[in-house]
Amino acid sequence: MTKDPVCGMAVDETKAGATVTHEGKTYYFCAAGCKATFEKDPKKYLGGHGGGH
């Protein structure tokens, strides 16, 4: 399990709603909406805690 960097939800890598590779690392998301939010401003979500939906 990993955490969605946008909302902080626990995500099973094998069942993730969406994924994106950023700077060589794969990030897993609960849904496409969180992926889209991440892609608009990845630095906002890296190294911090998820902000919730």
C-alpha positions as CSV (number, residue, x, y, z in Angstrom):
1,M,0.0,0.0,0.0
2,T,1.0,3.6,-0.6
3,K,-0.6,7.0,-0.1
4,D,-2.2,9.1,-2.7
5,P,-0.1,12.3,-2.5
6,V,-3.0,14.6,-3.1
7,C,-5.7,13.3,-0.7
8,G,-3.6,11.1,1.6
9,M,-5.9,8.0,1.0
10,A,-4.3,4.6,1.2
11,V,-3.9,3.1,-2.3
12,D,-3.2,-0.5,-3.3
13,E,-0.7,-0.2,-6.1
14,T,-2.3,-3.1,-8.0
15,K,-5.8,-1.4,-7.9
16,A,-4.9,2.3,-8.2
17,G,-7.4,4.5,-10.0
18,A,-4.6,6.3,-11.8
19,T,-0.8,6.5,-11.9
20,V,1.8,9.0,-13.1
21,T,5.6,8.9,-13.3
22,H,7.2,12.1,-12.1
23,E,11.0,12.6,-12.1
24,G,11.5,8.8,-12.4
25,K,9.1,7.8,-9.6
26,T,5.7,6.3,-10.0
27,Y,2.9,7.9,-7.9
28,Y,-0.4,6.1,-7.3
29,F,-3.8,7.9,-7.0
30,C,-7.2,6.8,-5.7
31,A,-8.9,8.4,-8.8
32,A,-8.2,10.3,-12.0
33,G,-9.2,13.6,-10.3
34,C,-6.4,13.3,-7.8
35,K,-4.0,12.5,-10.6
36,A,-5.1,15.6,-12.6
37,T,-4.7,17.8,-9.5
38,F,-1.2,16.4,-8.9
39,E,-0.2,17.0,-12.6
40,K,-1.1,20.7,-12.3
41,D,1.4,21.3,-9.5
42,P,3.4,18.3,-8.5
43,K,5.8,20.1,-6.2
44,K,2.8,21.2,-4.0
45,Y,2.2,17.5,-3.2
46,L,5.7,16.1,-2.9
47,G,7.2,15.7,0.5
48,G,4.1,16.7,2.4
49,H,0.9,15.2,3.6
50,G,-2.2,14.7,1.6
51,G,-4.7,17.6,1.9
52,G,-7.9,15.5,1.6
53,H,-10.6,15.8,-1.0
